[in-house]
Amino acid sequence: MGKLDGRVVLVTGAARGQGEQEARLFREEGAEVVVGDVLDEQGKALAEEIGALYIHLDVSQESDWRRAAQAVVEEYGRVDGLVNNAGILRFNSLLDTPLDEFMQIVNVNQVGCFLGIRTVAPVLSDGGTIVNTASYTGVTGMAGVGAYAASKHAILGLTRVAALELAPRGIRVNAMCPGAVDTAMSNPAVLDPSADGEEASRGLDRFYRKVVPLGRIGRPEEVAALALFLTSADSSYITGQPFVIDGGWLAGVSVI
Ligand code: NAD
């Protein structure tokens, strides 16, 4: 028995990173999985490997969302879960952030999440789930990522309002707030075939040992496990909440 037997779940930004691990784990747990991304080649290869459906889905585009929701319902006759995972990060001080860059981040991270909820919720089964990927920077500040942090704070607001508005249908909406996770976003070396990805991961562990109580960067599989919890019946009485998964980074600072 899988935790998601009989359920159909759409994961955005699932061609790689956390979304890929969520797609893999959800398949292992019995779900039909729809992989949405703009990385068509990688997304298709993953979908073929795990027996999922790939859909080109730029989350910032309303028309892509309409097509995706229609395609999922046509293929499986239903949709029970959505993971709004797609996201982008840019580094800049607030005072140096051009409006175009700010809006690019807002359009993918925040508008993408809004469009996902607005498009999928009407066709989502009663009792379904939505999991929004916010961030550690959705609950605290971090210098150099102002636009990103603003968009991730906004995702928590969307999560809470959606939870209130969709509760009468038994639809639960929660958010994940990961700290640093070892994917291309935090570790661009994994995208460079000439780089040693494992050495880069060890370097990140050494770096995060200084600030993260558990002494290492997080793994995408660990975030996928949280996404499974929030998508399955294990979290049946939980809605509208942010879940920090950060190795204790937000717990405070140590002076000893
Ligand atoms: P990643 O860069 O490996 O994955 C992001 C995925 O989103 C990629 O597959 C990318 O193609 C896809 N994507 C980007 N723009 C898109 C768009 N417009 N439409 C559809 N897909 C799009 O990084 P990740 O760590 O797996 O990121 C997943 C989520 O986790 C993101 O929302 C990110 O902001 C969040 N997050 C990451 C970290 C971290 O340290 N890696 C920490 C906290 C939160």
Residues whose N, C-alpha, C, O or C-beta is under 5 A from the ligand:
A	BS01	NAD	G13 A14 A15 R16 G17 Q18 G19 G36 D37 V38 L39 L57 D58 V59 S60 N85 A86 G87 I88 V108 T133 A134 S135 Y136 P178 G179 A180 V181 T183 A184 M185 S186
